[in-house]
Amino acid sequence: MPTIKIAKESLEGPKRIPPGIYWVRFDGFNPQPTKEATRTGDLTSSINLLPDLKIVNNSDFHDRKPGKEWLNSNAGWVLRDFSHCFGVPLAGTAEAPELPGEFVPPDEPDPSKWRYQGPYIGRTGQVELTEVYGQDGKGPYINIKRYLCAIPGCKENHIQDLTSRG
């Protein structure tokens, strides 16, 4: 059996993404019910949308994920900022805002089987990344600090530090 040689440099792993502002591309959602929704059996009561974001326009970190983003369906303030980051206002009305687009198949009760179709696919926007430590003190991890709004003349009060909310 042949041996597999490993380059010494590859043992260091990929270069850490430093804090800063980056362009990201949206490639889709990977929705999952939260642990609580799974426990209660109401799979759509709380969904982690888990957006698939990749850094673009950066030769050092092209196609790298900018940390894990949960993007929970019950956190409307974050969904609004996420949507505005890609230059898309929320759909629906002021009284009943909705995420633009749809998940298919529409009659599937398990969010993990849904596939998103909508205006975010392939769009780019800017995010600010920061280092954070986990509740267990481990880290630092890179996380999204804020989504930068791409809607001209927007008057919304966007969250400036998503990492300080928990």
C-alpha positions in Angstrom: 0.0 0.0 0.0 1.4 3.4 -0.9 2.1 6.0 1.8 0.5 9.4 1.8 2.9 12.2 2.4 1.7 15.3 4.3 3.2 18.7 3.7 4.5 20.1 7.0 2.9 23.5 6.2 -0.6 21.9 6.0 -0.4 20.8 9.6 -0.9 24.4 10.7 -4.4 24.5 9.2 -6.0 27.4 7.3 -4.9 30.9 8.1 -7.3 32.5 10.7 -9.7 35.1 9.4 -8.9 38.4 11.2 -11.6 40.7 12.4 -12.7 43.3 9.8 -15.2 44.0 7.1 -15.6 41.4 4.3 -17.8 40.9 1.3 -19.8 37.7 1.5 -21.9 35.7 -1.0 -25.1 34.0 -0.1 -25.4 30.4 -1.4 -28.5 29.2 0.4 -30.0 28.2 3.8 -29.5 24.9 5.6 -32.6 25.1 7.9 -32.8 23.0 11.1 -35.4 23.0 13.8 -33.9 24.1 17.2 -33.5 21.6 20.0 -36.5 23.1 21.7 -38.7 22.8 18.6 -37.5 19.2 18.1 -38.2 18.4 21.8 -41.8 19.8 21.6 -42.4 18.2 18.2 -43.4 21.6 16.6 -40.5 21.6 14.1 -41.4 25.0 12.6 -41.9 26.9 15.9 -38.2 27.9 15.9 -35.8 27.3 13.0 -32.1 28.0 12.7 -31.8 29.0 9.1 -28.0 28.5 9.0 -27.1 30.6 6.0 -24.4 29.4 3.7 -22.1 32.5 3.4 -18.7 32.6 1.7 -16.2 35.4 1.7 -15.6 36.8 -1.8 -13.3 39.5 -3.2 -10.5 38.6 -0.9 -7.6 36.6 -2.2 -6.5 35.3 1.2 -9.9 34.1 2.3 -11.9 33.5 -0.9 -14.8 31.0 -0.4 -14.1 30.6 3.3 -17.1 30.7 5.7 -17.1 33.8 8.0 -17.9 31.8 11.1 -21.2 30.1 12.0 -24.4 32.1 11.8 -27.5 30.6 13.3 -30.0 33.2 12.1 -33.0 32.1 14.1 -36.5 32.5 12.6 -37.7 34.2 15.9 -35.0 36.9 15.8 -36.7 39.4 13.4 -34.2 42.1 14.1 -31.4 40.0 12.9 -33.4 38.7 9.9 -34.1 42.3 8.9 -30.4 43.2 9.1 -29.5 40.1 7.2 -31.9 40.9 4.5 -30.8 44.6 4.2 -27.2 43.4 4.0 -28.0 41.9 0.6 -30.0 44.9 -0.5 -33.4 43.2 -0.1 -36.1 44.7 2.1 -38.3 42.3 4.0 -41.5 41.2 2.2 -45.0 41.3 3.6 -46.4 44.3 5.6 -45.1 46.4 8.5 -47.5 44.4 10.7 -46.6 41.0 9.3 -43.0 41.1 7.8 -41.8 38.0 5.9 -38.5 36.7 4.6 -38.5 37.3 0.9 -38.6 34.1 -1.2 -39.9 30.7 -0.2 -38.8 27.3 1.0 -39.8 24.2 -1.0 -41.4 21.8 -0.8 -44.0 24.0 1.0 -45.9 21.0 2.6 -42.8 19.4 4.1 -43.0 19.7 7.9 -39.3 19.0 8.5 -37.3 22.3 7.9 -34.1 20.3 7.3 -35.6 19.1 4.0 -36.5 22.6 2.8 -34.6 24.3 0.0 -34.7 28.1 -0.3 -35.7 29.8 -3.6 -35.5 33.6 -3.5 -33.8 36.9 -4.1 -30.8 36.3 -1.8 -29.3 33.5 -3.9 -26.0 34.6 -5.3 -26.2 38.1 -3.9 -23.3 39.7 -2.1 -23.2 42.0 0.9 -20.8 43.2 3.6 -20.4 41.9 7.1 -18.2 42.9 10.0 -16.4 40.0 11.7 -15.1 40.0 15.2 -13.5 37.5 17.6 -15.6 36.1 20.4 -15.2 33.5 23.1 -17.7 30.8 23.9 -19.6 30.5 27.1 -17.1 27.8 28.1 -14.3 30.3 27.6 -13.0 28.6 24.5 -12.0 30.6 21.5 -11.4 33.0 20.1 -13.9 32.2 17.3 -14.7 34.5 14.4 -18.3 35.6 14.3 -20.5 38.1 12.5 -20.6 41.3 14.5 -23.0 43.1 12.2 -24.5 43.1 8.8 -23.9 46.3 6.8 -27.0 47.7 5.2 -27.0 48.0 1.4 -30.4 49.7 1.0 -29.9 53.3 -0.1 -31.4 55.8 2.3 -32.4 53.1 4.9 -33.8 54.6 8.1 -33.8 51.4 10.2 -31.9 51.2 13.4 -29.6 48.3 12.6 -27.8 46.3 15.4 -24.2 47.4 15.7 -23.0 44.4 17.7 -24.9 41.1 17.4 -22.3 39.4 19.6 -23.2 41.4 22.7 -26.8 40.2 22.7 -26.2 36.9 24.4 
